[in-house]
Structure formats: structure tokens, C-alpha cells
Amino acid sequence: MILLNPGPVNVSDRVRQALLKPDICHRESEFNDLIEDIRDKLVRAFAPGGNFVPILLTGSGTAAVEAAVTSCLPPGRRILVIKNGVYSQRISAIANAHKMQNMDISFEWDQRVENEPIEVALRQNKAIQVVAVVHHETSTGMLNPVKEIGAIAKKAGRFLLVDSVSSLGGEEIDFNSYNVGLIAGSSGKCIQGFPGVGFVLVRRDLMEQMVTYEQRSVYLHLPTYYKQQEEGAIPFTPAVQLYYAFDEALNELLEEGVTNRIARYRKLARLIRNRMRAIRMKFYLREPLWSSTLTAFTLPEGVFYDHLHDLLRERGYVIYAGQAQLAESIFRVANMGALTEVNITGFLDAFEEMLPEAQKLGEERVKEMERLTGERKEKEEREKAEAEAAKKAEEEAARLAKEKALAEAEAKASGKEKDADKLSIAEGKPEVKTGA
């Protein structure tokens, strides 16, 4: 199956075979050596300047992000979250869940982040220490201007916390020039390993400060990992085999070269976009906002995502639905992972081949929906008419009952008067007559 979703991704045979390495205990020196190898390779790949400390933990990319968010602030300081998609919303949700003091600035999901609101927020809120931003917002394929945001933060004396789970290995980023304090990543996605190992690269001077901050989590407290990993240990039981696979994925990344991998991804993205443009598919974002590894397309009129997904899956390709408010209006095609031009061309051929079938299924569904809507409307009108008729019948019955009750009351009253007259005559009382 060719995975065109933004993780998990297709991996190479080398990475898959790494899962079969011998079982070892994570307290033995062999695993400590593996941890140190992975940490060294992360620095070589992404932070060659040497002033960043890599922290490894077993968990998804979200676990790495949550560890970064909950470990980066001392009491009384705030985090500013730039929100323009599902994953930046998640950062805000993490801060809220831990009752941290966060401030959010929300932007439209299909528009570029604006500088001015960020500048104003930093100028007016001196308690803000960290600016959190998602580098590649995969809910839309948006590549956020991290370099510009980092420059704004630096000018204001703050630093960035970057969710780079879907961009490390797939997008250019210079930690130092972008003013990065912490950056979270994952063993999957563009590094092309299996999901399950998260990591955070932390600026060394900041890491030394974070050791003194309050602990908000047991499992996700970065200083706990830092102290033990610096001593050649790990605080909790890790997913050992996934670390082997992660190590092999990093070997592949370093052999290919980060710059070359980014170029390969961009080439695959162009291939997808050019073919889709040729068949008049509409893009959700404007071109300057595109990432290198995912493209969001508007669903064609009358075409439903589940039809697209299922028809493509039958042909060996998996695409991805929209999220949140975009769930029924877009679909996403990722090109991260161990993919080749042959894989992408095969997908595009399959897409063009199945699109008429998806459109036909869509037409049939629309007709069926119209039929059901018509039947429901007819039923509602019939039930309404029946209810109105029943109401009128009830009202008529009530009217007749009332008239009957009045008639009976009048008759009863008239009978009482006659009885009274008869009683008066019997008692010898003169009958009172009226009239002339």
C-alpha cells in the first residue's frame, strides 16, 4: 500500500529489517550506545552548530510537543500560541490542560500569518516568554513563516517553541537564525522511520534553565530525560525495536543528505501539483503558502471523500481526509516517506482513472439524497396535515361536547324551575302570574 497520508509513512526495507534486531534490555550498555548514536545523528542532521541538546522519549509527535510545552515555562510566565490549524490548536489545548498561562492569536486557516498582531501581543504582554508555532500545519499543508516569527520574537527578547513534527527532514530550518529555543520532532514523517519515538532538541542554555522549573508532568518532563540521558540512561521503559528502526532511518537521512531529501520531496510535490492542475483540481491554499510534502485540494463538486478514498485504496493508494471544519470540503495528498516518482505517477494515473467513477457515484448519492429528502419532506407534510386534521377534529369534538354540556345544563335548570312551581302549588302558595 502506498501511503499518501502525512504519517505514518512508507519506510524502506532497511528500516523495516531493523525491527528484527535482537531483543535487549534497555538498562544494558548496548541500548545506551544506541541512544547516544541517535542523539548524535539528530545533532548532525539538524543542529550541527552543537548548541542544541536532543532529548528522546517513547511516544508520538504529540508527546514530544506536550513535553516541550509543559517543560518550557517557569511559574508566572506565559506562552503565546500562533493558531491557524488543528495542530496549533492542539498546542493551545495542551497548555490549557496543564493550566498554563497561554495567550492565543488566531488566523484564518487559508491565509498567511500576519506579523503585526504578534508584535503587538509581545509588546503589550511582558509575561510572555515563549512563542509557539507549527512549522508545517498538515491540516492544510500550510508552511508557516517561522523565520519571520522567530525574528519578531528575538527582537522582543523571546524565543520560539516549534512543532516541527511534520517538517524536520522535509523543510529548511536553521535553528539559530530562526531563533528556536525548543523544536519537537518524530521518528516518522519526513525522517522516514516508524512512529513511536518523539524527540525535542533544546538549546543548551535554555535546558540548564528548565532544570530549575516546576515539574508539570511525570512522564513528559524534559529535565528528567535530560539528566538521565546525559548520564547514559533513560528514565522509562522505551520501545526498543522502534529505536533501532529510528537509528536506521537517521542513517538513511544522513546518507541522502537533508538538503537532498528536501529537494526530492519538492520534486514529488511539483509532480503532484502539475498533474492535478492539468485536470483542473482546485488547491485549498495559494501557492506561496505550500509546504514541500503535502497538498490540500478542494473536493470537486458532487464528489465525496469516502468515494475517492475507497476507490483509490482499491488501487493501492491511501489519501487523507480534511480535518475539523474542512472534513467535508477538502482532501489531502502527502508525498513524505520512502516514495519514488514511480509511486507518485502510479497514484496520479489511478486518480485520473477513477475520478469519473467517483463522480458517477457522487451523482447517484446526490440523487439518492434528493429522493430521501423528498420522501422526508413528503412525510413531514403528511404528518403535519394529519396533525392539523386531528387538531381540528379535537377542537370540533370539544366544541360539540361543550354545546352538549350547555344544553344539558339548560335542560337541567329548566327542569328545576318546573319542579319548584309544582311544589309551590302543592303547598297552597298562590301562583304568580305575569303578563296582562
DRENPADREN-537641 format. One line per field, with one value per residue (C-alpha): residue number from 0; residue in one letter; x, y, z. Coordinates in steps of 0.02 Angstrom, whole numbers. Example, Ala and Ser with C-alpha at 12.3 -4.5 7.8 and 13.67 -1.06 7.14 Angstrom:
n <- (0/1)
res <- (A/S)
X <- (615/684)
Y <- (-225/-53)
Z <- (390/357)
END
This chain:
n <- (0/1/2/3/4/5/6/7/8/9/10/11/12/13/14/15/16/17/18/19/20/21/22/23/24/25/26/27/28/29/30/31/32/33/34/35/36/37/38/39/40/41/42/43/44/45/46/47/48/49/50/51/52/53/54/55/56/57/58/59/60/61/62/63/64/65/66/67/68/69/70/71/72/73/74/75/76/77/78/79/80/81/82/83/84/85/86/87/88/89/90/91/92/93/94/95/96/97/98/99/100/101/102/103/104/105/106/107/108/109/110/111/112/113/114/115/116/117/118/119/120/121/122/123/124/125/126/127/128/129/130/131/132/133/134/135/136/137/138/139/140/141/142/143/144/145/146/147/148/149/150/151/152/153/154/155/156/157/158/159/160/161/162/163/164/165/166/167/168/169/170/171/172/173/174/175/176/177/178/179/180/181/182/183/184/185/186/187/188/189/190/191/192/193/194/195/196/197/198/199/200/201/202/203/204/205/206/207/208/209/210/211/212/213/214/215/216/217/218/219/220/221/222/223/224/225/226/227/228/229/230/231/232/233/234/235/236/237/238/239/240/241/242/243/244/245/246/247/248/249/250/251/252/253/254/255/256/257/258/259/260/261/262/263/264/265/266/267/268/269/270/271/272/273/274/275/276/277/278/279/280/281/282/283/284/285/286/287/288/289/290/291/292/293/294/295/296/297/298/299/300/301/302/303/304/305/306/307/308/309/310/311/312/313/314/315/316/317/318/319/320/321/322/323/324/325/326/327/328/329/330/331/332/333/334/335/336/337/338/339/340/341/342/343/344/345/346/347/348/349/350/351/352/353/354/355/356/357/358/359/360/361/362/363/364/365/366/367/368/369/370/371/372/373/374/375/376/377/378/379/380/381/382/383/384/385/386/387/388/389/390/391/392/393/394/395/396/397/398/399/400/401/402/403/404/405/406/407/408/409/410/411/412/413/414/415/416/417/418/419/420/421/422/423/424/425/426/427/428/429/430/431/432/433/434/435)
res <- (M/I/L/L/N/P/G/P/V/N/V/S/D/R/V/R/Q/A/L/L/K/P/D/I/C/H/R/E/S/E/F/N/D/L/I/E/D/I/R/D/K/L/V/R/A/F/A/P/G/G/N/F/V/P/I/L/L/T/G/S/G/T/A/A/V/E/A/A/V/T/S/C/L/P/P/G/R/R/I/L/V/I/K/N/G/V/Y/S/Q/R/I/S/A/I/A/N/A/H/K/M/Q/N/M/D/I/S/F/E/W/D/Q/R/V/E/N/E/P/I/E/V/A/L/R/Q/N/K/A/I/Q/V/V/A/V/V/H/H/E/T/S/T/G/M/L/N/P/V/K/E/I/G/A/I/A/K/K/A/G/R/F/L/L/V/D/S/V/S/S/L/G/G/E/E/I/D/F/N/S/Y/N/V/G/L/I/A/G/S/S/G/K/C/I/Q/G/F/P/G/V/G/F/V/L/V/R/R/D/L/M/E/Q/M/V/T/Y/E/Q/R/S/V/Y/L/H/L/P/T/Y/Y/K/Q/Q/E/E/G/A/I/P/F/T/P/A/V/Q/L/Y/Y/A/F/D/E/A/L/N/E/L/L/E/E/G/V/T/N/R/I/A/R/Y/R/K/L/A/R/L/I/R/N/R/M/R/A/I/R/M/K/F/Y/L/R/E/P/L/W/S/S/T/L/T/A/F/T/L/P/E/G/V/F/Y/D/H/L/H/D/L/L/R/E/R/G/Y/V/I/Y/A/G/Q/A/Q/L/A/E/S/I/F/R/V/A/N/M/G/A/L/T/E/V/N/I/T/G/F/L/D/A/F/E/E/M/L/P/E/A/Q/K/L/G/E/E/R/V/K/E/M/E/R/L/T/G/E/R/K/E/K/E/E/R/E/K/A/E/A/E/A/A/K/K/A/E/E/E/A/A/R/L/A/K/E/K/A/L/A/E/A/E/A/K/A/S/G/K/E/K/D/A/D/K/L/S/I/A/E/G/K/P/E/V/K/T/G/A)
X <- (0/67/33/-5/-58/54/110/132/234/306/478/622/663/819/715/589/726/798/647/715/873/899/798/897/863/858/967/1112/1258/1204/1045/1137/1253/1102/1029/1192/1205/1031/1063/1225/1139/999/1127/1223/1066/978/1088/1269/1314/1318/1222/1063/1031/925/801/721/559/443/282/204/250/113/201/359/260/173/340/410/259/246/432/474/395/434/288/213/269/158/163/95/18/1/-157/-203/-241/-277/-102/-80/-250/-179/-35/-162/-262/-104/-68/-248/-249/-97/-173/-29/-46/-64/-120/-183/-182/-294/-277/-379/-326/-300/-211/-32/8/20/164/78/-36/115/218/77/49/233/244/90/116/285/246/255/418/389/305/237/210/183/309/210/24/-27/-213/-199/-21/23/208/211/341/442/594/495/404/571/643/494/515/702/679/559/679/582/615/517/445/421/312/417/346/295/437/605/688/562/583/728/753/906/882/997/949/764/780/725/729/645/592/490/501/456/539/407/352/498/632/550/551/407/302/330/489/472/614/644/801/828/951/1081/1075/885/895/1001/867/724/803/750/569/420/377/206/214/293/318/339/457/606/731/702/755/897/977/970/1018/1169/1220/1190/1022/837/700/561/547/568/504/674/642/572/735/830/720/737/926/923/806/931/1070/971/937/1120/1170/1044/1077/943/956/939/789/702/739/668/509/489/508/373/259/281/238/76/29/65/-40/-182/-180/-189/-353/-420/-416/-429/-298/-354/-205/-119/49/162/91/126/239/355/266/77/-55/-236/-364/-545/-663/-739/-923/-1029/-881/-873/-713/-760/-783/-613/-530/-609/-582/-400/-373/-438/-297/-165/-157/-212/-254/-312/-472/-488/-500/-615/-718/-632/-682/-810/-732/-550/-438/-251/-110/58/222/330/408/508/416/479/422/352/242/178/149/55/-55/-91/-135/-251/-329/-370/-435/-552/-613/-757/-814/-809/-909/-1038/-1052/-1071/-1212/-1300/-1280/-1346/-1498/-1525/-1506/-1631/-1752/-1734/-1753/-1910/-1981/-1938/-2018/-2172/-2183/-2164/-2301/-2415/-2385/-2416/-2579/-2632/-2587/-2687/-2836/-2825/-2816/-2970/-3061/-3015/-3072/-3238/-3263/-3227/-3350/-3487/-3454/-3465/-3628/-3699/-3645/-3727/-3887/-3891/-3860/-4002/-4118/-4075/-4101/-4271/-4324/-4282/-4392/-4541/-4518/-4513/-4679/-4764/-4704/-4774/-4948/-4948/-4906/-5052/-4949/-5029/-4960/-4878/-4931/-4855/-4922/-5081)
Y <- (0/172/292/470/525/634/491/351/341/206/153/67/-117/-66/22/-120/-250/-151/-205/-382/-345/-449/-411/-317/-241/-52/-50/-132/-37/-86/17/163/159/158/310/405/360/425/586/614/587/708/842/806/811/962/1058/1044/1200/1092/1207/1100/951/809/727/561/489/348/421/506/676/748/676/770/931/911/880/1038/1144/1085/1098/1268/1393/1446/1499/1667/1668/1643/1556/1639/1515/1557/1464/1427/1241/1082/1059/1235/1216/1060/1160/1278/1129/1058/1222/1233/1054/1090/1255/1354/1538/1545/1678/1631/1730/1651/1670/1606/1431/1480/1645/1690/1731/1919/1997/2145/2052/1954/2111/2196/2045/2035/2221/2226/2064/2064/1899/1806/1707/1583/1595/1427/1394/1243/1242/1132/1135/973/1004/1117/1096/1270/1311/1447/1587/1527/1630/1793/1747/1700/1869/1958/1854/1886/2074/2065/1958/1795/1629/1501/1333/1247/1097/1026/851/857/964/906/822/897/1086/1203/1271/1343/1332/1475/1601/1561/1596/1421/1378/1207/1106/946/804/623/466/452/580/654/558/403/291/212/321/295/391/576/697/877/974/1106/1249/1201/1362/1350/1168/1218/1344/1219/1104/1231/1248/1167/991/983/802/640/556/711/816/853/888/711/639/763/719/532/535/643/502/366/308/328/356/246/85/130/45/-34/-101/66/148/26/73/258/241/159/294/426/331/342/527/567/463/551/719/830/955/817/743/910/928/754/796/959/869/744/886/976/816/800/983/995/842/896/1070/994/906/1066/1013/1163/1196/1245/1361/1487/1429/1537/1451/1272/1154/1031/873/894/973/1004/1001/1056/912/929/972/817/708/635/597/420/375/449/360/191/188/237/113/-24/27/26/209/294/480/583/674/854/891/993/1117/1057/875/876/1003/952/800/793/709/693/648/613/444/321/362/367/456/289/282/458/434/274/367/508/385/294/459/511/338/326/508/480/332/440/573/444/377/556/588/430/481/656/581/462/605/708/560/535/722/722/573/651/815/724/627/785/872/720/710/896/882/734/829/980/870/783/951/1014/853/875/1056/1007/867/988/1114/985/922/1099/1130/968/1012/1184/1107/981/1118/1224/1075/1033/1213/1218/1057/1128/1282/1172/1067/1224/1286/1120/1123/1297/1247/1093/1198/1315/1462/1574/1555/1713/1757/1884/1975/2074)
Z <- (0/-48/95/40/214/324/435/463/303/193/254/166/184/282/413/420/441/587/689/684/781/940/1095/1227/1397/1397/1553/1462/1386/1208/1222/1299/1149/1033/1122/1105/921/887/984/889/721/765/802/643/538/612/734/676/774/929/1046/1050/1164/1092/1213/1164/1230/1179/1112/963/895/1005/1158/1107/1082/1250/1335/1257/1303/1483/1518/1443/1564/1743/1855/1811/1630/1478/1309/1151/1029/844/792/612/606/701/770/835/917/998/1073/1150/1215/1295/1384/1443/1504/1613/1672/1599/1561/1373/1251/1078/917/786/599/452/401/219/248/288/469/494/589/671/793/855/877/973/1085/1131/1162/1273/1369/1455/1541/1375/1368/1227/1056/996/812/700/557/437/479/395/421/267/200/262/287/419/409/558/511/516/676/754/707/788/945/952/935/1083/1186/1169/1083/981/1026/857/820/678/687/504/437/505/357/237/255/277/452/537/724/768/635/662/850/901/1086/1076/925/930/805/774/709/573/443/344/439/365/519/611/727/912/957/992/1021/1070/1025/1159/1159/1289/1390/1396/1450/1600/1649/1625/1754/1886/1827/1911/1855/1771/1713/1770/1602/1491/1597/1485/1625/1691/1523/1506/1672/1640/1456/1496/1613/1484/1550/1512/1644/1575/1475/1291/1133/1099/924/866/920/810/663/704/705/533/466/525/438/276/304/330/179/68/148/223/80/-49/38/41/-145/-178/-85/-179/-344/-297/-238/-405/-497/-399/-416/-601/-643/-529/-603/-777/-734/-655/-474/-358/-224/-49/-21/-132/-199/-89/65/8/103/15/73/72/-39/6/-135/-135/-165/-339/-339/-320/-267/-92/3/52/-132/-176/-31/-60/-248/-228/-88/-202/-319/-182/-130/32/36/185/231/288/474/584/481/322/346/205/88/55/37/64/-30/59/-25/127/161/57/-104/-283/-440/-498/-342/-370/-556/-519/-396/-519/-656/-535/-482/-659/-700/-550/-546/-671/-565/-408/-498/-553/-375/-316/-438/-380/-198/-234/-320/-176/-52/-152/-155/32/61/-46/47/214/161/97/260/362/260/276/463/477/382/487/645/588/544/712/798/705/748/930/926/843/969/1109/1035/1019/1195/1259/1167/1234/1410/1395/1327/1467/1594/1522/1519/1697/1751/1662/1747/1917/1886/1840/1995/2102/2027/2060/2239/2268/2207/2316/2469/2432/2382/2254/2082/2025/1851/1740/1593/1559)
END
